[in-house]
Amino acid sequence: MTKEYDLVVLGGGTGGYVAAIRASQLGMQVAIVEDQQLGGTCLHRGCIPSKALLRSAEMYRQMKDVEDFGIELDTYAFNLTNAQKRKDTIIHTLHEGVKALVKKAKVDVYEGFGRILGPSIFSPMPGTISIEHHDKEDNTMLVPKQVLIATGSKPRPLQGFDIDGIHILNSDDALQMKELPTSILIIGGGVIGVEWASMLQDLGVQVTVVESSEHILIDEDSDVRHEVKKELQRRGVKFLTGAKLDADSLKINDSFIDVDVEQEGQVQKVTVEKILVSIGREANINQIGLTNTNIQVKNNVIITNDMYQTKESHIYAIGDCIGGMQLAHVAAAEGKIAVEHMAGLNPDPISKNQIPSCIYSSPEVGRVGLTEQEALEQGYQLKIGKFPFQAIGKAHVVGDAKGFAKIIVDKKTEDIIGIHMVGPQVTDMISEASLARMLDATAWEIAQTMHPHPTLSEIFSEAALAVEGLQIHG
């Protein structure tokens, strides 16, 4: 079967389906080719399931302190089976919602593996999509005017630590655990590693994190990563930073794993029940037909311009497969820009310094803009306001007064160039900071914005006042 479209999207994850819906709104006839399920990694193996389990872990941790809130319980326990059922229910509900949205937008969905063909009898240009169906039917050929590659990413492997799904896991495997281990070694102290460390420690697992860099969360502001590490250590997480793993020393037995870790010239043997490899993600671009085109690839990601065009001007690429910050909301924004550019709408490019990012550990982290270190390296003269949740009344009401907000200001222009938060519910509150960056707000303007009392958001006005040393409650 052969069918023509204005646009074919390879990949039905967050970036892909959002782009498809937006293209349909712009009057295009659109198809999505998805090898697995609509919603992609974020919905099925990433953002949503991991945050559902993090919420379960958070609830369990909070149960330990319920007596402080006047609640008396004789006993309580964590049931992983029920937590997994809740996670799966959330995924199913949202998956059905995505399917309904795509259907409403009259976007056709083809199940199977899509591959880009070169010039052929179907088209003089590369871009025809050949779909290999799971049921071994004859391939379907889609002939589009435009192609959008949104194939996402997968967990990056680590040489010498082969994933078996039993003893050595990646994040996909960890989300399907039926029983909690007594101990785990997490390789990688980035965002995913820290979230898993926070979750598993809260659930009673003894966690050790090995990170080759001198610091965890290397891309975060130094004050933020120090605060996160301090709190996780207080809860029992062990960190080995600036460390190297000796893959040759790896020994796997039925009930435990031994591996040597070198740190500051000293070697210690670590014994755990499981290992979680969490060293980042790599683009899903193998076997999709890039060699049939002039599309450029560098460091295993597709190269595009700021409108997400590849070297083949009618083929675009977005999301994890082009590298960058690898965030679902970034992929969605890139997808909308790409299809609007196809439609001749001349959209504005994304500014990296206006992209909010979140870490859903406990404590939570939210940021937008430059870190203090990045701003100094770029030659800015700075004014900084920092204010603790300890001085915010609602934080005590909530029962979590750890952390702070930090506002970084360009001394010459008074523009805010970075906002960093660590503490309760900051992943929700960071949107105000993102709006401030979008509008080129000053600290004075945030300070003059009335924030209701008592709320956690009051920390914004206090941190803004602190830029000039005028904070009221600190």
C-alpha positions in Angstrom: 0.0 0.0 0.0 1.2 3.5 -0.8 -0.3 6.7 0.5 0.7 10.4 0.2 0.8 12.9 3.1 1.9 16.4 3.8 3.9 15.3 6.8 5.0 11.9 8.2 6.3 11.9 11.8 8.7 9.1 12.7 8.0 8.5 16.4 4.9 9.1 18.5 6.5 10.3 21.7 5.8 13.6 23.3 7.6 15.6 20.6 6.2 13.5 17.8 2.5 13.5 18.7 2.5 17.2 19.7 4.1 18.1 16.4 1.5 16.0 14.5 -1.4 17.6 16.3 0.0 21.1 15.6 0.6 20.2 12.0 -3.0 19.1 11.7 -4.2 22.4 13.2 -2.3 24.1 10.4 -4.2 22.2 7.8 -1.7 19.4 7.0 -2.6 15.8 6.3 -0.4 14.0 8.9 0.6 10.5 9.8 2.6 9.1 12.7 4.8 6.0 12.4 5.4 4.4 15.8 7.2 1.2 16.5 5.9 0.8 20.1 3.2 2.9 21.7 2.0 6.5 21.3 3.5 8.6 24.2 6.9 7.2 23.8 9.6 7.0 26.5 8.2 9.8 28.6 4.8 8.2 29.0 5.8 4.5 29.2 9.4 4.3 30.4 10.4 7.7 31.7 8.8 10.8 33.0 5.4 9.5 34.0 6.2 6.1 35.5 9.2 7.3 37.4 7.4 10.2 38.9 4.5 7.9 39.9 6.9 5.7 41.8 8.7 8.8 43.3 5.3 10.0 44.5 4.7 6.6 46.2 8.1 6.8 47.8 7.4 10.3 49.0 4.1 9.3 50.6 5.8 6.4 52.3 8.6 8.7 53.7 6.0 11.2 54.9 4.1 8.4 56.8 7.1 8.2 59.1 6.3 11.7 60.4 2.5 11.5 60.5 2.4 11.6 64.3 3.8 15.2 64.1 0.6 16.0 62.2 -1.7 14.5 64.9 -2.2 11.2 63.1 -1.8 7.9 64.9 -1.2 4.7 63.1 -0.5 1.3 64.5 1.4 0.0 61.5 2.1 0.8 57.9 4.1 -0.8 55.1 5.1 -0.3 51.5 3.6 -2.6 48.9 5.6 -2.4 45.6 3.0 -4.5 43.8 0.3 -1.9 44.5 2.6 1.0 43.7 3.3 -0.7 40.3 -0.4 -1.2 39.7 -1.0 2.5 40.4 1.8 3.5 38.0 0.4 1.2 35.3 -3.1 2.7 35.7 -1.7 6.2 35.3 0.1 5.2 32.2 -2.9 3.5 30.7 -5.2 6.5 31.4 -2.7 8.9 29.8 -2.1 6.6 26.9 -5.8 6.4 26.1 -5.8 10.2 26.4 -3.0 10.6 23.8 -4.7 8.2 21.4 -7.9 10.2 21.7 -6.1 13.5 21.1 -4.4 12.1 18.0 -7.7 10.7 16.7 -9.5 14.0 17.3 -6.8 15.8 15.3 -7.4 13.3 12.4 -3.8 12.1 12.4 -3.3 8.6 11.0 -1.2 6.2 13.1 0.8 3.4 11.6 2.2 0.7 13.8 5.6 -0.6 12.8 9.3 0.4 12.2 9.7 3.3 9.8 12.7 3.7 7.6 13.6 6.6 5.3 14.2 5.6 1.7 16.5 7.3 -0.8 15.3 8.5 -4.2 13.1 5.8 -5.7 10.1 5.1 -7.9 8.0 6.7 -5.2 9.8 10.1 -5.1 12.9 11.7 -6.7 13.9 12.9 -3.3 14.8 10.9 -0.2 12.0 10.8 2.3 9.6 8.1 1.4 8.9 6.1 4.6 8.9 2.3 4.4 7.0 0.7 7.3 7.9 -2.8 8.5 4.9 -4.1 10.3 5.1 -6.3 13.4 2.7 -8.9 11.9 5.1 -9.4 8.9 2.6 -7.9 6.4 4.0 -6.3 3.2 5.7 -3.0 3.9 3.5 0.1 3.7 5.0 3.0 1.8 4.2 6.6 2.8 5.2 9.4 0.5 5.3 12.7 2.4 6.1 16.3 1.3 7.9 16.7 4.7 9.3 14.3 7.2 9.8 14.9 11.0 12.2 12.5 12.8 11.3 12.2 16.5 12.7 8.8 17.3 13.8 9.7 20.9 16.5 7.9 22.9 17.3 4.8 24.9 19.4 4.2 28.0 23.1 4.4 27.3 25.0 1.2 27.9 28.3 0.9 29.9 31.0 -1.3 28.6 31.7 -4.2 31.0 28.3 -3.9 32.7 26.1 -5.7 30.4 22.4 -5.2 31.1 20.7 -8.6 32.0 17.5 -7.1 33.6 18.1 -9.2 36.7 21.3 -8.3 38.4 22.4 -5.3 36.2 19.5 -3.0 35.3 18.9 0.1 33.2 16.1 2.6 34.1 13.6 0.7 31.9 14.2 -2.5 33.9 14.1 -0.7 37.2 10.6 0.6 36.5 9.4 -3.0 36.2 10.9 -4.3 39.5 8.6 -6.8 41.3 10.7 -6.8 44.5 12.9 -4.2 46.1 16.5 -5.2 46.6 18.2 -4.7 49.9 21.0 -2.7 48.4 21.8 -1.2 45.0 24.8 0.5 43.3 23.7 3.3 41.0 26.3 4.1 38.4 25.9 7.8 37.5 25.1 10.8 39.6 23.1 12.8 37.1 19.4 13.6 37.1 18.1 10.0 36.6 20.6 8.5 39.1 19.7 11.0 41.8 16.0 10.5 41.3 16.4 6.7 41.7 18.7 7.2 44.7 16.1 9.4 46.4 13.3 7.0 45.6 15.0 3.7 46.6 16.5 5.1 49.8 13.1 6.3 50.9 11.8 2.7 50.3 14.4 1.2 52.6 17.0 0.2 50.0 20.7 0.9 50.9 21.9 3.1 48.0 25.4 3.8 46.9 26.0 6.2 44.0 29.2 6.1 42.0 30.0 9.2 39.9 33.1 9.7 37.8 33.0 13.5 38.1 33.9 15.3 41.3 30.3 16.3 41.8 26.8 14.9 41.3 24.4 16.9 39.2 27.3 18.5 37.4 25.1 20.8 35.3 23.4 22.3 38.3 24.4 25.4 40.3 27.0 24.4 42.9 24.7 25.6 45.8 21.9 23.3 44.5 24.0 20.2 44.1 25.5 20.7 47.5 22.1 21.0 49.1 20.8 17.9 47.3 23.8 15.8 48.2 23.6 16.9 51.9 20.0 15.9 52.2 20.4 12.6 50.5 23.4 11.8 52.7 21.4 12.7 55.7 18.8 10.1 54.6 21.5 7.4 54.2 22.6 7.6 50.5 26.4 7.0 50.1 28.2 8.9 47.4 31.5 7.9 45.8 32.5 10.9 43.5 35.6 11.2 41.4 35.4 7.4 41.3 36.2 4.7 38.7 34.7 1.3 38.5 36.8 -1.8 37.6 34.7 -3.8 35.2 37.2 -6.6 35.3 36.5 -7.1 39.1 32.8 -7.5 38.6 31.5 -10.8 40.1 27.9 -11.7 39.9 26.5 -14.4 42.3 22.9 -15.5 42.8 22.2 -13.0 45.7 24.9 -10.4 45.5 27.4 -8.5 43.2 30.9 -7.5 44.0 32.8 -4.7 42.1 35.9 -2.7 42.9 35.6 1.1 43.0 38.7 3.4 43.0 38.5 6.7 44.6 41.4 9.0 45.4 43.9 6.2 44.7 42.2 3.9 47.2 40.3 0.8 46.0 37.3 -0.6 47.9 35.1 -3.5 47.2 31.4 -2.7 47.0 28.9 -5.5 47.6 25.3 -5.0 46.5 22.3 -7.0 45.4 21.7 -5.1 42.2 23.4 -2.5 40.0 21.5 0.3 38.1 23.4 1.7 35.1 22.3 5.4 34.8 24.8 7.2 32.7 22.5 9.1 30.3 20.7 8.3 27.1 21.6 7.9 23.4 19.7 8.7 20.3 17.5 6.2 18.5 18.8 6.8 15.0 20.3 3.4 14.0 18.6 1.6 11.0 16.1 4.5 10.3 17.6 5.1 6.9 19.8 8.2 7.5 22.5 6.7 5.2 19.9 7.1 2.4 20.0 10.8 2.8 22.5 13.7 3.1 21.5 14.2 6.8 24.6 14.9 9.0 25.2 13.0 12.2 27.8 14.1 14.8 28.5 12.4 18.1 25.6 10.1 17.3 22.9 12.8 17.1 21.3 14.4 14.1 22.5 17.9 13.2 19.8 20.6 12.5 19.5 24.3 12.3 17.5 26.4 14.8 14.3 25.5 12.9 15.2 21.8 13.2 15.8 21.3 9.5 18.5 18.8 8.6 20.7 19.0 5.5 17.7 17.6 3.6 15.6 20.8 3.8 12.3 18.8 3.7 13.4 16.5 6.6 13.3 17.9 10.1 14.4 16.3 13.4 13.5 17.1 17.0 13.9 15.8 20.6 16.4 13.4 22.1 17.6 12.3 18.6 19.2 15.7 18.1 20.8 15.8 21.6 20.4 19.0 23.6 18.6 19.0 27.0 16.6 15.8 26.3 13.4 17.0 28.1 9.9 16.1 27.0 8.7 19.7 27.1 11.6 20.8 25.0 10.8 18.1 22.3 7.2 19.3 22.3 8.3 22.9 21.8 10.8 21.9 19.1 8.1 19.9 17.3 5.7 22.9 17.2 8.5 25.2 15.9 9.4 22.6 13.2 5.9 22.3 11.8 5.2 26.0 12.0 8.4 26.5 10.0 7.2 24.0 7.4 4.0 26.0 7.2 5.9 29.3 6.6 4.9 30.9 9.9 8.4 32.1 10.8 8.4 31.0 14.5 11.0 32.3 17.0 13.8 29.8 17.9 14.1 28.5 21.4 16.5 30.2 23.8 18.3 27.6 25.9 18.3 30.0 28.8 14.5 30.2 28.9 14.1 26.4 29.2 13.0 25.3 32.7 14.2 21.9 34.0 13.3 19.9 37.0 14.6 17.1 39.2 12.0 15.2 41.1 14.1 13.8 43.9 13.6 14.8 47.5 14.4 17.6 47.7 13.1 18.7 44.4 15.1 21.0 42.1 13.9 23.5 39.6 16.0 25.9 37.5 15.9 28.2 34.5 18.7 30.2 33.0 22.4 30.3 33.9 24.1 29.0 37.0 26.3 31.3 39.0 29.4 29.5 37.6 28.2 29.8 34.0 27.3 33.5 34.4 30.8 34.3 35.8 32.5 32.4 33.0 30.5 34.4 30.4 31.8 37.6 32.0 28.7 38.9 33.8 28.9 41.0 36.9 26.4 39.6 39.3 24.1 40.4 42.1 22.6 37.4 43.9 19.7 37.0 46.2 19.3 33.8 48.2 16.5 33.0 50.6 15.8 29.8 52.6 12.5 27.9 52.9 13.2 27.9 56.6 11.9 31.5 56.8 8.7 30.7 54.8 5.7 30.0 57.0 3.9 27.6 54.5 7.0 25.4 54.3 6.6 24.7 58.1 2.9 24.0 57.6 3.8 21.6 54.8 6.4 20.0 57.0 9.4 20.5 54.8 11.4 23.7 55.3 14.7 22.6 53.7 16.2 24.3 50.7 16.2 27.7 49.2 15.6 30.0 46.1 18.5 31.7 44.4 18.1 34.6 41.9 21.1 35.6 39.8 20.9 39.1 38.3 23.1 40.9 35.7 24.4 43.9 37.7 24.6 46.1 34.6 21.1 45.6 33.2 19.2 44.4 36.3 17.9 41.5 34.2 17.4 38.1 35.8 19.7 35.6 34.2 19.1 32.6 36.4 16.7 31.3 39.0 17.5 28.1 41.0 15.3 26.4 43.6 15.7 23.4 45.8 13.0 22.4 48.2 9.3 21.5 48.5 7.2 21.7 45.3 9.7 23.7 43.4 9.1 21.7 40.3 5.7 23.3 40.1 6.8 26.7 41.2 9.6 27.0 38.6 7.1 28.1 36.0 6.9 31.5 37.6 10.7 31.8 37.2 10.4 30.7 33.6 7.8 33.4 32.9 10.1 35.9 34.5 12.9 34.9 32.2 10.6 35.0 29.2 9.6 38.6 30.0 13.1 39.7 30.8 11.9 40.6 34.3 14.0 42.2 37.0 14.3 41.2 40.6 12.5 44.5 41.5 9.5 43.4 39.4 9.2 40.1 41.1 9.6 41.7 44.5 6.7 44.1 43.6 4.5 41.2 42.5 2.2 40.4 45.4 2.5 36.8 46.5 -0.3 35.4 48.7 0.4 34.4 52.3 0.9 31.8 53.4 2.3 30.1 50.3 5.5 28.6 49.3 5.7 31.0 46.4 6.5 33.8 48.8 10.1 32.7 48.5 10.2 34.4 45.1 9.6 37.9 46.4 11.9 37.4 49.4 14.7 36.1 47.2 14.1 39.0 44.8 14.3 41.4 47.7 17.5 39.7 48.9 19.3 40.7 45.7 19.5 44.2 47.2 19.7 42.9 50.8 16.1 44.1 51.5 14.5 40.7 52.4 11.8 41.1 55.1 11.8 37.8 56.9 15.5 36.8 56.7 
